[in-house]
Amino acid sequence: MKVRTGPTASVFAFLALAATPALAAEECAGKPSEHRLTVSVSNIRSAKGEVAITIYPDDAKRFLAPKGKLARQRVPARTPTTSTCFFLPGPGFYAIAVYHDINADHDFNRSLVGMPTEGYGFSNDAPTTVGLPAYNAVRFRVPAGASRTALRMRYP
């Protein structure tokens, strides 16, 4: 890779930054802190609806439980990747669950037999065969400062 130097280097750096979908601090959910996590969800099939991204604290009993979340953002779906940012209370372990709310009804829609009808995913791309993944499969470490994580949306 060629590294540019000289007067044009700053122009190229600016253009590279302008082409990158950066997230301003005010777009992050949660109480502002020095610990920020950017979450990118790939494999978004449609720009319809929104992607709900939920962060859970390091507590297996709170994972996917009503009122168990630390923070949630509902962002417009963008293909092929949708991203958002969260302020976190500190470094440590967290878990993420996402779903593509294609009809924007703020509900994770399921069939009559309980199978998902909308896309979903979990941190660490934790596998789901029958039922939900184990908490230890979705738990991941977030270091101090700014960090990123990525996961893949799965569709039924």
C-alpha positions in Angstrom: 0.0 0.0 0.0 1.4 3.4 -1.0 1.4 6.0 1.7 0.9 9.6 0.5 2.8 12.4 2.0 3.1 16.1 1.2 0.4 18.8 0.6 -2.0 16.4 -1.2 -1.9 13.9 1.7 -4.4 15.9 3.8 -6.7 16.1 0.8 -6.7 12.4 0.4 -7.2 11.8 4.1 -10.2 14.2 4.0 -11.7 12.4 1.0 -11.2 9.0 2.7 -12.9 10.3 5.9 -15.7 11.8 3.9 -16.4 8.5 2.1 -16.5 6.6 5.5 -19.9 6.6 7.2 -18.7 8.2 10.5 -20.9 8.5 13.5 -20.8 11.7 15.4 -20.7 11.5 19.2 -24.2 13.0 19.4 -25.5 10.1 17.3 -24.5 7.6 20.0 -27.1 6.2 22.3 -26.7 6.3 26.1 -25.1 8.7 28.6 -22.0 10.3 27.0 -18.8 8.7 28.2 -15.3 8.0 26.9 -16.3 4.4 26.1 -18.0 4.1 22.7 -19.0 1.0 20.8 -19.8 1.1 17.1 -22.0 -1.8 16.0 -22.1 -2.8 12.3 -24.7 -5.3 11.1 -24.0 -6.8 7.7 -26.1 -8.8 5.3 -29.1 -6.4 5.4 -31.3 -7.6 2.5 -33.6 -4.6 2.2 -33.5 -0.9 3.0 -37.1 -1.1 4.2 -38.0 -0.6 7.8 -35.4 -0.3 10.6 -32.8 -2.3 12.4 -33.2 -2.6 16.1 -29.8 -3.0 17.9 -30.0 -3.8 21.6 -27.0 -3.8 24.0 -27.3 -5.9 27.2 -25.0 -5.7 30.3 -23.0 -8.6 31.6 -25.8 -10.4 33.3 -27.3 -13.6 31.8 -30.6 -13.0 33.5 -31.1 -9.7 31.8 -30.2 -11.0 28.3 -33.4 -10.7 26.1 -35.5 -10.2 29.3 -38.2 -7.5 29.4 -36.5 -4.3 30.7 -33.1 -6.1 30.7 -31.5 -3.9 28.1 -28.8 -1.4 28.7 -29.6 0.6 25.5 -31.4 0.2 22.2 -31.4 2.1 18.9 -33.7 1.7 16.0 -32.0 3.0 12.9 -33.1 3.1 9.3 -32.1 -0.1 7.5 -29.3 0.4 5.0 -28.1 -2.2 2.6 -25.7 -4.0 2.8 -24.6 -2.8 6.3 -26.3 -0.7 9.0 -24.3 0.8 11.8 -24.9 2.8 14.9 -23.0 3.8 18.1 -23.5 3.4 21.8 -21.9 5.1 24.8 -21.1 2.4 27.4 -20.6 2.9 31.1 -17.2 1.3 30.9 -15.0 -1.5 29.5 -16.3 -5.0 30.2 -18.5 -7.7 28.9 -21.7 -7.0 26.9 -24.1 -8.8 24.6 -26.0 -7.7 21.5 -29.2 -8.8 19.8 -30.5 -7.3 16.6 -33.4 -7.7 14.3 -34.6 -6.2 11.0 -38.0 -4.7 11.7 -38.9 -4.6 8.0 -42.4 -3.3 8.6 -41.3 -0.9 11.4 -44.0 -2.1 13.8 -41.5 -2.3 16.7 -42.2 -6.0 17.2 -40.0 -9.0 16.3 -42.6 -10.8 14.1 -43.0 -14.6 14.2 -45.1 -17.1 12.4 -48.0 -18.9 14.0 -45.6 -21.7 15.2 -43.2 -19.1 16.7 -40.5 -19.1 14.0 -39.0 -15.7 13.1 -40.3 -14.0 10.0 -37.8 -11.1 10.2 -34.0 -11.1 10.1 -32.1 -11.4 13.4 -28.6 -11.8 14.8 -26.4 -11.9 17.9 -23.0 -10.7 18.9 -20.2 -13.1 18.0 -22.6 -14.3 15.3 -23.7 -16.9 17.9 -25.3 -19.8 16.2 -29.0 -20.7 16.7 -30.2 -24.1 15.9 -33.4 -24.5 17.8 -34.2 -21.7 20.2 -31.9 -18.9 21.4 -28.1 -19.0 21.7 -26.5 -19.5 25.1 -25.6 -16.3 26.9 -21.9 -17.3 26.9 -22.0 -17.6 23.1 -23.1 -13.9 22.7 -21.0 -12.4 25.5 -18.0 -10.3 24.3 -15.4 -8.1 25.8 -15.3 -4.3 25.1 -12.0 -2.5 25.8 -11.7 1.0 27.2 -12.1 3.9 24.7 -13.6 3.6 21.3 -14.1 0.2 19.7 -16.1 -1.6 17.0 -17.9 -4.9 16.6 -19.6 -6.5 13.6 -22.3 -9.1 13.3 -24.3 -10.6 10.5 -28.1 -10.5 10.0 -29.7 -13.9 9.4 -33.0 -14.3 7.6 -35.4 -17.2 7.9 
